[in-house]
Amino acid sequence: MKLYELQAISKRLNDFTFISRARRIEDNTLEIMFDKSQSYFFNMTRGHSFIYKALSQRPLQGYNAPFDTLLHTLLSGSKLINVSVPNGDRMLRLKIAPKSSYKDKTIYLQLEFTGKNTNAILIDDNEVTIEALRHIDAHSSFRVVRPAMELLKIPAMALSSYNRLNQEDKDIGDIDIFLEDKFREVQDKKLQDMKRQKCSNVAKKIKKFTQLLTKLPNREKLEKEAKEFQNIGNIILSNLYQIKPYDTKLKSYDFDGKEITISLPKGVKTNRISDYYFNLSKRAKAKAKNVHIEQENLSSKKSFYENIYYALEQATTPYELELLVPKRAKSLRKKEKLREGELFWIEDYKVMVGRNSNENQKLLSIAKSNDIWMHTRDIPGSHVIIRTDKQNLPQSVLNAAAKLCVDFSTDMPGNYLVDYTKRKFVKIQEGSNVEYDKYQTISILKEGIEIRI
């Protein structure tokens, strides 16, 4: 952040009188809403910090660190006294009167845009750190940033000729328009970067299932092998008296009178050689019988990820991308007992999606009576289970889960109806086919794909 930008932002923020909400929406980004309607975002990434203005955004995940708790407690509903740029340095200092204080009390939120030391720090009126986004110990810097320790001032910097330029020479016009343009610029780049990365990851999964499908054995070939092994077993059985324990081959005639040479397996007793080939025949028969089941399973999973890929392509916000391919689910999945299906988190609610009929059945069996079940009406597709823990779900969670249900059930654009009800009102008929009542419906518009990565 440049000094003249911070000075213009400071001047604008002094137009507001109170803070409606303060929270972290991404790992390094804080949202502060002023006067119930104006949201400003402070990205505190080290070496790449910036400020932008946009509509209020939902957090990508829940943040519950001590800093987040105190940020919400002390700033939400508080009175904004003033905003300054102390010592002409690259920082914003918000002076605040917390709503929760019993008597007149002031605290400060200091947002420091200082390269590798970029930080957001809550300070009391004695210049003692209450909490910080990042803690800094003595071995890392002379300026310790830890709770209950005095926060030293950043050494004053001599104003360079760059900073001494007249503000008229650095007039950026309407600061809100400037920050909104900054948001669009950052959002577009972030969207494309995230989309490229997540599409690449999903494409690898599609490629994996495609390769597994091509490696599946041919049913007719397996049936032929089973018959051949069966014949060999019968020939060995009828010629068992000729085989010596040290023989490696058996020369004989098949049942059509043709001469045949059979390789004898090592380490198998003579009287068990025929069983060895009979067992090979049984295995080949079983594979031939079940290969279509494995093919359907792999094909359904491949189609599932193809639907994810298409949904990623048409996503218009980082939130949608993170919802479709979340980082958090990957780490938390290891702690879950769920082996089948895909795991998602929407506003801290666990959402499970079946990728095929078998996984749909599994999800139905593990769902609790008060969990929410979802399915697209009139088209086959994924079953969705939302773990409620007996809580009433926000409409935003239901809408997002319904969107997932459609995205993972079809790649065709159109208007779709998604029915949902409690699991206890869903009756399994056969396999993953169900009947249900006491349901509600959400209409989801799936738009056509316009972007190709």
C-alpha positions in Angstrom: 0.0 0.0 0.0 1.2 3.5 -0.9 1.1 6.2 1.7 -1.1 8.6 -0.4 -3.6 5.7 -0.8 -3.7 5.1 3.0 -4.2 8.8 3.6 -7.1 9.0 1.2 -8.7 5.9 2.8 -8.2 7.3 6.2 -10.0 10.5 5.2 -12.9 8.4 3.8 -13.3 6.2 6.8 -13.6 9.2 9.1 -16.9 9.9 7.4 -18.4 6.9 9.4 -19.5 6.9 13.0 -19.6 3.2 14.0 -18.6 -0.3 13.1 -21.4 -2.7 12.4 -19.3 -5.9 12.0 -15.7 -7.0 12.0 -14.5 -10.5 11.0 -12.0 -12.5 9.1 -13.3 -13.8 5.8 -10.1 -15.4 4.5 -6.8 -16.4 6.1 -5.3 -12.9 5.7 -8.3 -10.8 4.9 -10.5 -8.8 7.4 -13.9 -7.3 6.6 -15.0 -4.3 8.5 -18.5 -3.0 7.8 -19.1 0.7 8.7 -22.6 2.2 9.4 -24.5 -1.0 8.6 -23.8 -0.9 4.8 -20.3 0.0 3.7 -17.8 -3.0 3.8 -14.1 -2.5 3.4 -11.7 -5.3 3.1 -8.1 -5.3 4.4 -5.9 -8.0 2.9 -2.9 -8.4 5.3 -0.8 -10.7 3.2 2.8 -10.2 3.9 4.5 -8.4 1.1 1.3 -8.0 -0.9 -1.2 -6.2 1.3 -4.0 -4.0 -0.1 -7.4 -2.6 0.7 -10.6 -2.9 -1.4 -14.3 -2.2 -1.2 -17.1 -4.6 -2.1 -20.4 -6.0 -0.9 -20.2 -8.0 2.3 -18.8 -11.5 1.7 -19.4 -14.8 3.4 -16.2 -16.3 5.0 -14.6 -19.2 3.2 -14.5 -21.0 6.6 -15.1 -20.3 10.2 -12.3 -18.5 12.1 -12.2 -19.0 15.8 -8.7 -18.0 16.9 -8.5 -15.6 19.9 -7.8 -12.8 17.5 -11.1 -13.5 15.7 -13.1 -13.7 18.9 -11.7 -10.4 20.2 -12.0 -8.7 16.8 -15.8 -9.5 16.8 -16.3 -8.8 20.5 -14.5 -5.5 20.6 -15.3 -4.0 17.2 -18.8 -5.2 16.3 -21.3 -2.5 17.3 -18.6 -0.2 18.5 -18.3 3.6 18.0 -15.6 4.8 15.6 -13.9 7.8 17.0 -11.4 8.5 14.3 -9.0 6.9 11.8 -5.5 8.2 11.3 -2.2 7.5 9.5 0.3 7.8 12.4 3.8 9.3 11.8 3.2 9.4 8.1 3.9 5.7 8.0 2.1 2.9 6.0 -0.5 2.0 8.6 -4.1 2.8 9.5 -5.0 3.3 13.2 -8.7 3.0 14.1 -9.6 4.5 17.4 -12.7 2.7 18.8 -15.0 2.8 21.8 -16.2 -0.8 22.3 -19.9 -1.4 22.8 -19.3 -4.0 25.5 -17.3 -1.7 27.8 -18.8 -0.8 31.2 -17.2 2.7 31.2 -15.6 5.0 28.8 -12.8 3.0 27.2 -10.9 3.2 24.0 -9.0 0.6 22.0 -7.2 0.7 18.7 -7.0 -1.5 15.7 -3.7 -0.9 14.0 -3.4 -2.2 10.4 0.2 -2.2 9.4 1.0 -2.4 5.7 4.8 -2.7 6.2 6.0 -5.4 3.9 7.1 -8.6 5.7 5.9 -7.2 9.0 2.3 -6.6 7.8 0.0 -7.2 10.7 -3.4 -6.4 12.3 -3.0 -5.6 16.0 -5.6 -4.8 18.7 -4.1 -2.4 21.3 -5.5 -1.0 24.5 -5.2 2.7 25.5 -1.9 2.0 27.3 -0.3 0.8 24.0 -0.4 -2.8 25.2 -1.2 -5.5 22.7 -4.5 -7.2 23.3 -4.2 -9.7 20.5 -2.8 -9.8 16.9 -3.3 -11.6 13.6 0.3 -12.6 13.8 2.5 -13.0 16.9 6.1 -11.9 16.6 8.7 -13.1 19.2 11.9 -11.4 20.3 14.1 -13.8 18.3 12.3 -12.6 15.1 12.3 -8.9 15.7 13.1 -6.2 18.2 9.4 -5.3 18.1 7.6 -8.0 20.0 3.9 -8.5 19.2 2.3 -10.7 21.8 -0.7 -10.3 24.1 -0.1 -8.3 27.4 3.2 -6.8 26.1 3.7 -3.2 25.3 3.8 -2.5 21.5 6.8 -0.5 20.5 6.3 2.1 17.8 7.6 1.5 14.4 10.8 3.6 14.0 10.0 6.9 12.3 11.0 7.0 8.7 12.4 10.1 7.0 9.9 11.2 4.5 11.2 10.5 1.0 10.8 12.9 -1.8 8.2 10.4 -3.1 6.0 10.9 0.0 6.5 14.7 0.0 4.8 15.1 -3.3 1.7 17.3 -3.1 -1.5 15.3 -2.7 -2.8 17.1 -5.7 -0.2 15.3 -7.7 -1.4 12.1 -6.3 -5.1 12.7 -6.4 -6.9 9.4 -6.9 -10.4 10.9 -7.2 -13.3 9.1 -5.6 -11.6 6.7 -3.2 -14.6 4.3 -3.1 -14.5 3.9 -6.9 -10.7 3.4 -6.7 -11.2 0.6 -4.1 -14.1 -1.0 -6.0 -11.9 -1.1 -9.1 -9.1 -2.6 -7.0 -11.6 -5.3 -5.9 -12.6 -6.2 -9.5 -8.9 -6.3 -10.5 -7.9 -8.5 -7.6 -11.0 -10.7 -7.9 -10.6 -11.4 -11.6 -6.9 -12.4 -11.1 -7.7 -14.5 -8.0 -10.7 -16.1 -9.8 -8.6 -17.1 -12.8 -5.7 -18.4 -10.7 -8.0 -20.5 -8.4 -10.0 -21.7 -11.4 -6.9 -22.8 -13.2 -5.5 -24.6 -10.2 -8.8 -26.3 -9.2 -9.7 -27.3 -12.7 -6.2 -28.8 -13.1 -6.7 -30.9 -9.9 -10.1 -32.2 -11.0 -8.8 -32.9 -14.5 -6.2 -35.2 -13.0 -8.9 -37.1 -11.2 -10.9 -37.4 -14.5 -7.7 -38.7 -16.2 -7.1 -41.2 -13.4 -10.6 -42.7 -13.8 -10.3 -42.7 -17.6 -7.1 -44.7 -17.3 -8.7 -47.1 -14.9 -11.5 -47.6 -17.3 -9.2 -48.4 -20.2 -7.3 -50.9 -18.0 -10.4 -52.9 -17.2 -10.3 -56.4 -18.6 -12.5 -57.4 -21.5 -15.5 -59.5 -20.4 -15.3 -61.8 -23.5 -11.6 -62.3 -23.0 -12.1 -63.2 -19.3 -14.8 -65.7 -20.2 -12.5 -67.2 -22.8 -9.6 -67.4 -20.2 -12.0 -69.1 -17.7 -12.9 -71.8 -20.2 -9.2 -72.3 -21.1 -8.2 -72.7 -17.4 -11.1 -75.1 -16.9 -10.0 -77.3 -19.8 -6.4 -77.2 -18.6 -7.5 -78.3 -15.1 -9.5 -81.2 -16.6 -6.6 -82.3 -18.8 -4.2 -82.2 -15.8 -6.7 -84.2 -13.7 -7.0 -86.9 -16.3 -3.2 -87.1 -16.7 -2.3 -86.8 -13.1 -0.6 -90.2 -13.0 2.0 -89.1 -15.5 3.2 -86.0 -13.6 6.4 -86.4 -11.5 7.1 -84.0 -8.6 10.0 -82.5 -10.5 8.2 -81.9 -13.8 7.8 -78.3 -15.1 5.7 -79.2 -18.1 3.1 -81.7 -19.1 2.9 -82.9 -22.7 -0.4 -84.4 -23.6 -3.5 -84.1 -25.8 -6.6 -81.9 -25.4 -10.1 -83.1 -25.7 -10.0 -82.5 -29.5 -7.0 -84.8 -29.9 -4.5 -82.0 -30.5 -1.1 -82.1 -28.8 -0.7 -79.6 -26.0 2.1 -78.5 -23.6 1.1 -77.2 -20.2 3.4 -75.3 -17.9 3.2 -76.6 -14.4 3.2 -74.0 -11.5 6.1 -73.9 -9.1 5.6 -74.7 -5.4 2.3 -76.5 -6.0 1.9 -80.1 -5.0 1.2 -82.5 -7.8 -2.2 -83.5 -6.6 -3.2 -79.8 -6.2 -2.2 -78.6 -9.7 -5.6 -79.2 -11.2 -7.2 -77.2 -8.3 -4.8 -74.4 -9.1 -6.1 -74.0 -12.6 -9.7 -74.6 -11.5 -9.3 -71.6 -9.1 -7.9 -69.5 -11.9 -11.0 -70.4 -13.9 -13.3 -69.4 -11.0 -11.5 -66.0 -10.6 -11.7 -65.2 -14.3 -15.5 -66.1 -14.3 -16.0 -63.9 -11.2 -14.2 -61.0 -12.9 -16.2 -61.5 -16.1 -19.4 -61.4 -14.1 -18.5 -58.3 -12.1 -16.5 -56.3 -14.6 -19.6 -54.3 -15.6 -20.2 -53.3 -11.9 -16.6 -51.9 -11.7 -17.1 -50.2 -15.0 -20.3 -48.6 -13.8 -18.6 -47.5 -10.6 -15.6 -45.9 -12.3 -17.8 -44.4 -15.0 -20.1 -42.8 -12.4 -17.1 -41.3 -10.5 -15.6 -40.0 -13.8 -18.9 -38.4 -14.7 -19.1 -36.9 -11.1 -15.8 -35.1 -11.5 -16.6 -34.0 -15.1 -19.7 -32.3 -13.6 -17.4 -30.7 -11.0 -15.1 -29.5 -13.8 -18.0 -28.0 -15.7 -19.3 -26.3 -12.6 -15.8 -24.9 -11.9 -15.7 -23.4 -15.4 -18.9 -21.4 -14.9 -18.1 -20.3 -11.3 -18.0 -16.5 -11.0 -16.6 -16.0 -7.5 -13.8 -17.5 -5.4 -16.5 -18.6 -2.9 -18.1 -20.8 -5.5 -14.8 -22.3 -6.4 -13.8 -23.0 -2.8 -17.3 -24.6 -2.2 -16.8 -27.0 -5.2 -13.2 -28.0 -4.4 -12.5 -27.0 -0.8 -9.1 -27.2 0.9 -10.6 -27.7 4.3 -12.5 -30.9 3.3 -9.2 -32.5 2.1 -7.6 -32.1 5.5 -10.7 -32.9 7.6 -11.6 -36.0 5.5 -8.7 -37.9 7.1 -10.5 -37.4 10.5 -13.8 -38.6 9.1 -15.2 -42.1 9.1 -16.8 -41.4 5.8 -15.1 -43.5 3.1 -17.7 -43.2 0.3 -18.8 -39.9 -1.2 -17.4 -36.4 -1.3 -17.2 -34.2 1.7 -17.9 -30.5 1.7 -18.3 -27.7 4.4 -20.8 -24.9 3.9 -20.7 -22.3 6.7 -19.3 -25.0 9.1 -22.1 -27.5 8.2 -20.9 -30.9 6.9 -22.3 -31.8 3.5 -21.9 -35.2 2.0 -22.5 -36.0 -1.7 -22.8 -39.5 -3.3 -21.0 -40.0 -6.5 -22.9 -43.1 -7.6 -25.8 -45.4 -6.6 -23.6 -47.4 -4.1 -22.4 -44.2 -2.4 -26.0 -42.8 -2.3 -27.1 -45.9 -0.5 -24.2 -45.6 2.0 -25.1 -42.0 2.7 -28.7 -42.9 3.3 -27.6 -45.6 5.8 -25.4 -43.3 7.8 -27.6 -40.2 7.8 -29.3 -39.3 11.1 -33.1 -38.9 11.3 -32.9 -35.0 11.5 -30.3 -34.6 8.8 -31.4 -33.0 5.6 -31.6 -35.2 2.5 -31.6 -33.6 -1.0 -32.1 -34.8 -4.6 -32.9 -33.3 -8.0 -36.5 -33.9 -9.0 -37.2 -36.2 -12.0 -33.6 -36.8 -12.9 -31.2 -39.4 -11.5 -28.2 -38.0 -9.7 -26.3 -37.4 -6.5 -28.0 -37.7 -3.1 -26.9 -34.9 -0.7 -26.9 -35.2 3.1 -26.5 -32.2 5.3 -25.5 -32.9 8.9 -27.7 -30.6 11.0 -26.9 -31.7 14.6 -30.6 -30.9 15.3 -30.1 -27.2 14.3 -32.2 -25.2 11.9 -30.2 -24.6 8.8 -29.7 -21.1 7.3 -31.3 -20.7 3.9 -27.9 -19.8 2.5 -26.7 -23.3 3.4 -29.7 -25.0 1.8 -29.3 -22.9 -1.4 -25.6 -23.7 -1.6 -26.2 -27.5 -1.0 -29.0 -27.5 -3.6 -26.6 -25.9 -6.1 -24.1 -28.7 -5.4 -26.8 -31.3 -5.8 -27.6 -29.9 -9.3 -23.9 -29.4 -10.3 -23.0 -33.0 -9.4 -26.1 -34.5 -11.0 -25.9 -32.9 -14.5 -23.8 -30.8 -16.7 -26.7 -29.6 -18.8 -27.9 -26.0 -18.3 -31.5 -25.3 -17.3 -33.9 -24.8 -14.4 -33.9 -27.6 -11.9 -36.0 -28.4 -8.8 -34.3 -29.8 -5.8 -36.5 -31.4 -3.2 -35.3 -31.7 0.4 -36.7 -33.1 3.6 -35.5 -34.7 6.9 -33.9 -38.1 6.5 -36.6 -39.7 8.6 -39.2 -38.8 5.9 -37.2 -40.7 3.2 -38.1 -44.3 2.7 -35.7 -46.6 0.7 -37.5 -48.6 -2.0 -34.7 -50.5 -3.8 -31.0 -49.6 -4.0 -30.8 -45.8 -3.9 -34.4 -45.4 -5.1 -36.6 -43.7 -2.5 -40.0 -42.2 -1.7 -40.3 -39.1 0.5 -42.8 -36.7 1.8 -43.1 -33.5 3.9 -40.6 -32.0 1.5 -39.8 -28.5 0.3 -38.3 -27.4 -3.0 -35.6 -25.1 -4.1 -35.3 -23.9 -7.7 -31.8 -23.8 -9.1 -30.8 -22.2 -12.4 -27.7 -23.9 -14.0 -26.3 -21.6 -16.6 -24.5 -22.6 -19.7 -20.7 -22.8 -19.8 -19.0 -19.9 -21.3 -15.4 -20.1 -20.0 -12.9 -22.8 -21.0 -9.6 -23.1 -19.3 
